[in-house]
Amino acid sequence: MTDTLTLPLHAVAHGRAGDKGNRSNISVVAYVPDAFAHLCEQVTEQKVLDLFRHKGATNVTRYVLPNLNALNFVIDDALEGGVNSALTQDLHGKTLSFLLLGEIEVTVPASCVPAGSRYLAD
Amino acid sequence: MTTQTVYIGSGAGFAGDRIDAGLPVVETLARRDGPRYLIFEVMGERTLAIAQRIKMRNPELGYSPYLEPYLRGVLKPAKDAGVRIVANLGNANPLGGARKTLEIAKELGIEGLRVAVVLGDDLLGFMTAEDVAGLPTIEGVTIQGKEIVAANAYLGARPVAEALTLGTDVVLVGRTTDAALVLGPLIHEFGWTEDDWDRLAAGTLAGHLLECGGQVTGGYFCDPGFKDVPGMDELGFPIGEIGADGSLVITKAENTGGLVTKATVTEQILYEMHDPAAYLTPDVALDVTGVTLADDGKDRVRVLGAKGHPPPEMLKVTVSADGGWLGEAELTYAGPNALARANLAADIVRKRLASRGVTDPVRVEIVGAGAAFDNDASDRQRGTNMPLDGEYRLRAAVRTDDKATAQYVNDEVLSLFCSGPAGGGGYRCSITGQVNTASVLVPRGPVEAQAKAEEVTA
């Protein structure tokens, strides 16, 4: 039996946030290629939309890039108006990749977590 | 001899990037043979509105305030090594920027430096404000009824390539796509035709990867213990090596920190990308869905498989209008029971702003208690159990057309010093003028007919 672990997405993927107007895009990239299929299955548009709804998000489109072991989430209306009208400190939503990586959990075989990760030590 | 490889390095990825990052790039390029370029990308969506206001006060200004510091550091070594500079440091006044560049060259004792500019991105140069206001909006605020401060179309790489045919050492542009700073030199060197979609796509992807400077070499990437990056205090800026067939290797300046890996390149490929099958520019619609990456030695990643399709018929235009004022004020509470004191301070400010009739949008929050991930109503913080002891910072923010209201909100935070909870300290505040922007579309024909390149002489 392979050990499976339920961990924050941050344990198995990295990502980056960018903005255009009131739209945020956040990439999610698997550290270990074997993790990618689990991300595709578990990190859904609906989960991401639910996570950003309090910011005003209205729609999420997920693009799948198997060559890069990456997902690209485009989150409409996620930035409280963005640089035009948001009152938050982070007008561009630069910090938001870590909201996604920290709050969404995935259940994966331990082999999907990079060796030496502190998530394996916990 | 036909050109085999073009080397293009980045000296800055935004206005505010490290002033000295470009020099190691130039020093590395000086050790390469063949055509070599250094780009500076310093324009955000609001840059032109701010630059236009400066130009209105002084018609010789309105080029980037970073032009002088960035160019002063590299102009002589670049000229000595034959590295040509392509930069959007022209902002709202490429002509003024060119004259300033010639002045700097003279001061530095650089003989025979030549500078060209690309003009024609300013729609207000040949359209009325009413016509601009009538263009279809795809994003941002409604412009109708507001005074337009700036309206600039994103030009593509062709005018940049045209400027390079003039043979100058420096090309200054205003608004082009960021990728055009890289694709322009490639079109110039390789003679790629207007329908050579896959090569134009490869050049656009090269531009997309290089335009943000250190973001592809470990900046905006490092996550200690998870994604470690060595030597970030001397982060090396990127260099692209591009072949006539569109082959691309991303590497970085020698003798610097940072790193180039498949992970850094992957994050930057998807940075500010929406549909990966259709990254739209005036030159080509870039499709990265077939892109693969291969390690090519230390700090070298080969990027393969960019595909191109015909570009849209319309050009994107950023239109800017006055956006009123943003007032922000902060006060720290630390130690035992700090969160309770900060929350009380927030309640006091909210109550006073409501009872004193402030109706503009206000946000009062606790930095340290999850503010960055929260909304204006602090809905998320209510669901969390942050420790009462610690260090928390009250923050109030307001957007208003009335500067006095911004001052009033800040003053309410200041007054907590003597009238608020115990132990509040470290007050800081600011009131900053804001710019609102909208993206609109304009038919490309009339704009491209205006676009032109010319050499500027002192």
Interface residues (C-beta under 8 A of the other chain):
Chain A: H10 H14 G15 R16 G18 D19 K20 G21 N22 R23 N25 S27 V29 Y31 H54 K55 G56 T61 Y63 L65 N67 L68 N69 A70 N72 V74 E80 V83 N84 S85 L87 T88 Q89 D90 K94 T95 L96 L99 P114 S117 R118
Chain B: E45 R46 E139 G140 V141 Y220 F221 D223 G225 F226 K227 A263 T266 E267 Q268 I269 L270 Y271 E272 M273 H274 D275 P276 A277 V288 T289 G290 V291 T292 L293 G305 G323 L326 P361 V362 R363 V367 A371 A372 F373 D374 N375 D376 D379 R380 R395 A397 V398 R399 N436 T437 S439
